């Protein structure tokens, strides 16, 4: 985790890692371990993400509990033989690479950041402006909230 004296580049790296967390879980699914449930395909997650608790713990490295739970439910998982499977599908194009960030306010326990997210590391392609509320606790950072949740399939409200 980041130290308490975060520079803009450290915050940018933290946001980049947080934005990729959902994809890291989803993309880790095994293409050779597919099951079909009610006509829908699901792929098996590896052992490091084999349970809900393991996936939530991974998300919690970057996100608060409410956002972690929201991200988990948007994986659309099923459990078979004590293993977790994620739905097979295409999320479409999602801007998730922070190109620029700006700290808009900072207190002893909170940081508000506005980031310009892109789909490309080198150009402002398909950009989106996103605001984050980041909590500071000791040496740890945790994203408590992010706007534009209803336009990103990773952060939609749970059904």
Buried (B, 14 or more C-beta within 10 A) or exposed (E): EBEEEBEEEEBBBBBBBBBBBBEEBBEBBEEEEEBEEEEEEBBBBBEEBBBBEBBBEBBBBBBBEEBBBBBBEBBBBBEEEEBBBBBBEEEEEBBBBBBBBEBEEEEEEEBBBBBBBBBEEEEEEEBBEBBBBBBBEEEBBBBBBBBEBEEBBBBBEEE
